[in-house]
Amino acid sequence: TNAWTANGGDYDTTPVSTSPVSSGSGFTVNFEIGPLVQNWLSGQYPNNGVLLKTDDTLSPTFASKEDTTASRRPKLIITYACECGKTCGLAKKVYWTDDIANKIQMSDEDGSDVEDLITALDRPTGLDVDTVNNKLYWTNNLQIRRANLDGTNQETLYTGTLVTMDIKLDVANGKMYWTHDNGANQIMRANLDGSGSQIINTTLSKPAYLSLDTSAGYIYTTNVGNGSVARMKLDGSGVTNLVSSQGSSIGNAVDPVNGKLYWSSGSAGDWLKRSNLDGSNLQTIVTGLTAPQDITLDSDNNRIYWAESTGKRIQRANPDG
């Protein structure tokens, strides 16, 4: 390139991107320069930067990187795409535990690319994902543990005297909730870092898995001891039995948007059922399974996923089965 002999010299007169600029102050203007960057990478154009030029009807002033107010400084936002065609960091994954092989596995949401994420664990059963902070939480015998979504930075958050079973997160309010195995009639709660642990309910009959409706302030539990599905407030008070005589019901998932509650038969059955959030309109939606365990809801794609312990499968279906 040649040295500029005048302000704004040596530039291509064809705009790469345009955006309207209003009079006034305190607003942000966005320019899409993705195609230009791609041409830089391909070598079609040399990367000599960009020039902001008005149509001469306004004389706007933009903040520079030296501006004393950080929020006003120019910002470059880059969205990467993997060679596989998925947007990095946004490709959805399915995670599950294997308490026989003592590991956590994951796959793409269609079941492909299965890989061992974390191994050498001790009876992992329940897990939940913090998509805000990109963390994975799971139960691990007497412990609650967490790691990054790629399995790194593992840490133990809680160690007790009873075997932990299932865990669910209320990330917005900084809380995690869990149940215990071996017939312990306890629901527990702690901060996401494991501090402030407390027993919030001891009145249920062997609660197994749980799900949260944080918008309404409820915990839903399946209770192996009496085959019930129950609901309580987030502080453990106000228990209401919604459905009874469900055998050894295990996993459950709540869909607050569509007003549905799902649960599985566990090792003694072969079905999935659902009802309204108050327990009414009970339906059997899937049969012929082999020991279905926990259930989760994919609200983005309106699907339910569940794990089969005997069949050793992860399956999914539409919400009606």
C-alpha positions as CSV (number, residue, x, y, z in Angstrom):
1,T,0.0,0.0,0.0
2,N,1.0,3.6,-0.4
3,A,1.2,6.2,2.3
4,W,-2.0,8.3,2.5
5,T,-1.7,11.7,1.1
6,A,-5.1,12.8,2.5
7,N,-7.4,11.7,5.2
8,G,-9.3,8.6,4.1
9,G,-7.0,7.9,1.2
10,D,-6.4,4.4,-0.4
11,Y,-9.8,2.7,0.2
12,D,-12.2,0.7,-1.9
13,T,-15.2,3.0,-2.7
14,T,-17.6,0.0,-2.7
15,P,-19.0,-0.3,0.9
16,V,-18.5,-3.6,2.6
17,S,-21.3,-3.0,5.1
18,T,-23.7,-0.1,5.7
19,S,-25.7,0.8,8.8
20,P,-28.0,3.8,9.5
21,V,-26.7,6.3,12.0
22,S,-29.1,8.6,13.9
23,S,-28.4,11.9,15.4
24,G,-27.9,12.0,19.2
25,S,-25.6,10.1,21.4
26,G,-25.3,6.9,23.5
27,F,-26.3,4.4,20.8
28,T,-24.5,1.5,19.2
29,V,-24.1,1.0,15.4
30,N,-23.5,-2.6,14.1
31,F,-21.6,-3.5,10.9
32,E,-21.5,-7.0,9.5
33,I,-18.1,-7.6,8.0
34,G,-18.1,-11.4,7.9
35,P,-17.6,-11.6,4.1
36,L,-14.7,-9.2,4.2
37,V,-13.0,-11.3,6.9
38,Q,-13.5,-14.4,4.8
39,N,-11.8,-12.6,1.9
40,W,-8.9,-11.7,4.2
41,L,-8.5,-15.3,5.2
42,S,-8.7,-16.6,1.7
43,G,-6.1,-14.0,0.5
44,Q,-8.4,-12.3,-1.9
45,Y,-7.8,-9.0,-0.1
46,P,-5.0,-7.8,2.1
47,N,-6.0,-7.1,5.7
48,N,-5.4,-3.4,5.9
49,G,-8.2,-2.7,8.3
50,V,-11.5,-0.8,7.6
51,L,-12.6,2.8,7.3
52,L,-15.8,4.3,8.6
53,K,-17.2,6.8,6.2
54,T,-20.5,8.8,6.3
55,D,-22.6,9.9,3.4
56,D,-21.7,13.5,4.3
57,T,-25.1,14.4,5.7
58,L,-23.9,13.7,9.3
59,S,-20.6,14.0,11.1
60,P,-20.8,11.3,13.8
61,T,-18.1,10.7,16.4
62,F,-17.4,7.1,17.5
63,A,-15.7,6.1,20.7
64,S,-12.2,4.6,20.3
65,K,-10.6,1.8,22.2
66,E,-9.0,4.5,24.5
67,D,-12.4,5.8,25.6
68,T,-12.6,6.0,29.4
69,T,-16.1,4.3,29.4
70,A,-15.5,0.6,28.6
71,S,-19.1,0.0,27.3
72,R,-18.6,2.6,24.6
73,R,-15.4,1.1,23.1
74,P,-15.7,-0.7,19.7
75,K,-16.3,-4.4,19.9
76,L,-15.5,-7.2,17.5
77,I,-17.9,-10.2,17.8
78,I,-16.8,-13.4,16.2
79,T,-18.9,-16.5,15.7
80,Y,-16.9,-19.5,14.8
81,A,-18.2,-22.5,12.8
82,C,-16.7,-25.9,13.1
83,E,-15.7,-27.9,10.1
84,C,-18.6,-30.2,10.9
85,G,-20.9,-27.3,10.1
86,K,-22.1,-26.8,13.7
87,T,-21.6,-23.5,15.5
88,C,-18.9,-23.9,18.1
89,G,-20.1,-23.9,21.7
90,L,-23.7,-24.1,20.5
91,A,-23.8,-27.7,19.2
92,K,-26.1,-29.5,21.7
93,K,-24.9,-32.5,23.5
94,V,-26.6,-35.3,25.4
95,Y,-25.0,-36.4,28.7
96,W,-25.7,-39.5,30.8
97,T,-24.2,-41.5,33.6
98,D,-23.2,-45.2,33.7
99,D,-23.1,-46.4,37.3
100,I,-21.8,-49.8,36.3
101,A,-18.9,-48.6,34.2
102,N,-18.5,-45.7,36.6
103,K,-18.3,-43.0,33.9
104,I,-20.1,-40.1,32.3
105,Q,-20.6,-40.2,28.5
106,M,-21.9,-37.7,26.0
107,S,-23.0,-37.7,22.3
108,D,-24.4,-35.3,19.8
109,E,-28.2,-34.9,20.2
110,D,-28.9,-37.4,17.4
111,G,-26.8,-40.1,19.3
112,S,-23.7,-39.9,17.1
113,D,-20.1,-39.3,18.3
114,V,-20.4,-41.1,21.6
115,E,-17.4,-40.5,23.8
116,D,-16.3,-41.1,27.4
117,L,-16.3,-37.7,29.1
118,I,-15.3,-38.5,32.7
119,T,-14.1,-41.9,33.9
120,A,-13.0,-43.6,37.1
121,L,-16.0,-42.4,39.1
122,D,-17.8,-44.0,42.0
123,R,-21.4,-44.9,41.3
124,P,-22.5,-41.8,39.3
125,T,-26.3,-41.7,38.9
126,G,-27.9,-38.2,38.6
127,L,-26.5,-35.3,36.7
128,D,-27.6,-31.9,35.5
129,V,-26.0,-29.2,33.2
130,D,-25.4,-25.6,33.9
131,T,-25.6,-24.1,30.4
132,V,-25.0,-20.5,31.8
133,N,-21.6,-21.3,33.3
134,N,-20.8,-24.3,31.1
135,K,-20.6,-26.7,34.1
136,L,-21.7,-30.3,34.6
137,Y,-22.9,-31.5,38.1
138,W,-23.3,-35.1,39.1
139,T,-23.8,-37.4,42.1
140,N,-20.8,-39.6,43.0
141,N,-21.5,-42.1,45.8
142,L,-21.3,-39.8,48.9
143,Q,-20.4,-36.8,46.9
144,I,-21.7,-34.0,44.7
145,R,-19.1,-33.1,42.0
146,R,-18.8,-30.8,39.0
147,A,-16.6,-30.1,36.1
148,N,-16.4,-28.1,32.9
149,L,-18.5,-29.4,30.0
150,D,-15.4,-30.9,28.5
151,G,-14.6,-32.9,31.6
152,T,-11.8,-30.7,32.9
153,N,-11.4,-28.9,36.2
154,Q,-13.2,-31.6,38.3
155,E,-14.0,-30.6,41.9
156,T,-15.9,-32.1,44.8
157,L,-18.5,-29.7,46.2
158,Y,-20.2,-31.8,48.9
159,T,-19.3,-35.0,50.8
160,G,-21.9,-36.5,53.2
161,T,-22.6,-39.8,54.9
162,L,-25.4,-41.0,52.6
163,V,-25.2,-42.2,49.0
164,T,-26.4,-39.4,46.7
165,M,-28.8,-40.2,43.9
166,D,-30.2,-37.4,41.7
167,I,-29.3,-33.7,41.4
168,K,-31.1,-30.8,39.7
169,L,-29.9,-27.1,39.4
170,D,-31.6,-23.8,40.0
171,V,-28.8,-21.7,38.4
172,A,-30.7,-18.4,38.5
173,N,-31.0,-18.6,42.2
174,G,-27.6,-20.3,42.8
175,K,-29.0,-23.5,44.3
176,M,-28.7,-27.2,43.7
177,Y,-31.1,-29.9,45.0
178,W,-30.5,-33.6,45.4
179,T,-31.9,-36.9,46.7
180,H,-30.3,-39.9,48.5
181,D,-30.2,-43.6,47.6
182,N,-30.7,-46.6,50.0
183,G,-34.1,-45.5,51.1
184,A,-33.1,-42.2,52.8
185,N,-36.2,-40.0,53.0
186,Q,-34.3,-36.7,52.4
187,I,-34.3,-33.9,49.9
188,M,-31.3,-31.6,50.3
189,R,-30.3,-28.2,49.0
190,A,-27.0,-26.2,48.9
191,N,-25.5,-23.3,47.1
192,L,-23.9,-24.2,43.7
193,D,-20.5,-24.2,45.2
194,G,-21.6,-26.8,47.8
195,S,-21.8,-24.4,50.8
196,G,-24.8,-24.0,53.0
197,S,-26.1,-27.6,52.6
198,Q,-29.3,-28.3,54.4
199,I,-32.0,-30.9,54.6
200,I,-35.3,-29.4,53.4
201,N,-37.7,-32.3,53.6
202,T,-37.9,-35.7,55.4
203,T,-41.6,-36.6,54.9
204,L,-41.5,-38.4,51.5
205,S,-41.2,-42.1,51.1
206,K,-37.8,-42.9,49.5
207,P,-37.7,-40.0,47.0
208,A,-35.6,-41.0,43.9
209,Y,-35.4,-38.5,41.1
210,L,-36.5,-34.9,41.0
211,S,-37.2,-32.0,38.7
212,L,-37.6,-28.3,39.2
213,D,-40.2,-25.8,38.0
214,T,-38.3,-22.7,39.3
215,S,-40.7,-20.2,37.7
216,A,-43.6,-21.6,39.8
217,G,-41.3,-22.4,42.8
218,Y,-41.9,-26.2,42.9
219,I,-39.9,-29.4,43.2
220,Y,-41.4,-32.6,41.7
221,T,-40.3,-36.0,43.1
222,T,-40.9,-39.7,42.3
223,N,-41.1,-41.7,45.5
224,V,-40.1,-45.4,45.3
225,G,-41.4,-46.2,48.8
226,N,-45.1,-45.7,48.0
227,G,-45.2,-45.3,44.2
228,S,-46.3,-41.7,44.3
229,V,-45.4,-38.5,42.4
230,A,-45.3,-35.5,44.7
231,R,-44.8,-31.7,44.6
232,M,-43.4,-29.3,47.2
233,K,-42.2,-25.8,47.4
234,L,-38.5,-25.0,46.8
235,D,-38.0,-24.8,50.6
236,G,-39.3,-28.3,51.0
237,S,-42.7,-27.3,52.6
238,G,-46.2,-27.8,51.3
239,V,-45.9,-31.4,50.0
240,T,-48.8,-32.5,47.8
241,N,-49.2,-36.0,46.4
242,L,-50.2,-35.7,42.8
243,V,-50.4,-39.3,41.6
244,S,-50.4,-42.6,43.6
245,S,-50.0,-46.3,43.0
246,Q,-47.3,-45.9,40.3
247,G,-45.2,-48.9,41.3
248,S,-41.5,-48.2,41.5
249,S,-41.7,-44.9,39.6
250,I,-38.2,-43.5,39.2
251,G,-37.3,-40.7,36.8
252,N,-39.4,-37.6,36.2
253,A,-39.4,-34.4,34.2
254,V,-41.6,-31.3,34.3
255,D,-42.7,-29.2,31.3
256,P,-44.0,-25.9,32.8
257,V,-44.7,-24.3,29.5
258,N,-47.1,-27.0,28.3
259,G,-48.3,-28.0,31.8
260,K,-47.1,-31.6,31.8
261,L,-45.3,-33.9,34.2
262,Y,-43.5,-37.1,33.0
263,W,-42.3,-40.1,34.9
264,S,-40.9,-43.6,34.3
265,S,-41.7,-47.0,35.7
266,G,-38.1,-47.9,36.8
267,S,-36.7,-51.4,36.9
268,A,-40.1,-53.0,37.7
269,G,-41.9,-51.7,34.6
270,D,-41.8,-50.9,30.9
271,W,-43.6,-47.6,30.5
272,L,-43.5,-43.8,30.6
273,K,-46.5,-41.8,31.8
274,R,-47.5,-38.2,31.9
275,S,-50.2,-36.0,33.5
276,N,-51.1,-32.4,33.9
277,L,-49.1,-30.6,36.6
278,D,-51.9,-31.2,39.2
279,G,-51.8,-35.0,38.5
280,S,-55.0,-35.1,36.4
281,N,-55.4,-36.5,32.9
282,L,-53.0,-39.4,33.5
283,Q,-51.8,-41.1,30.2
284,T,-49.4,-43.9,29.4
285,I,-47.4,-42.6,26.4
286,V,-44.7,-45.3,25.8
287,T,-44.7,-49.0,26.6
288,G,-42.4,-52.0,25.8
289,L,-39.3,-50.4,27.4
290,T,-36.7,-52.2,29.6
291,A,-36.3,-50.6,33.0
292,P,-36.6,-46.9,31.9
293,Q,-34.9,-44.6,34.4
294,D,-34.5,-40.9,34.5
295,I,-36.2,-38.5,32.0
296,T,-35.2,-35.1,30.7
297,L,-37.0,-32.5,28.6
298,D,-35.5,-30.9,25.5
299,S,-37.7,-27.8,25.5
300,D,-36.0,-26.2,22.5
301,N,-36.9,-29.1,20.2
302,N,-40.0,-30.3,22.2
303,R,-38.7,-33.8,22.9
304,I,-38.2,-36.1,25.9
305,Y,-35.2,-38.2,26.4
306,W,-34.8,-41.2,28.8
307,A,-32.3,-43.8,29.8
308,E,-32.9,-47.6,29.9
309,S,-30.7,-49.4,32.4
310,T,-31.4,-53.0,31.3
311,G,-31.5,-52.1,27.6
312,K,-28.5,-49.8,28.0
313,R,-30.0,-47.2,25.6
314,I,-30.7,-43.5,25.4
315,Q,-34.0,-43.0,23.6
316,R,-36.1,-40.0,22.7
317,A,-39.7,-39.3,21.5
318,N,-42.1,-36.5,21.0
319,P,-43.9,-35.5,24.2
320,D,-46.9,-37.6,23.4
321,G,-44.7,-40.7,23.0
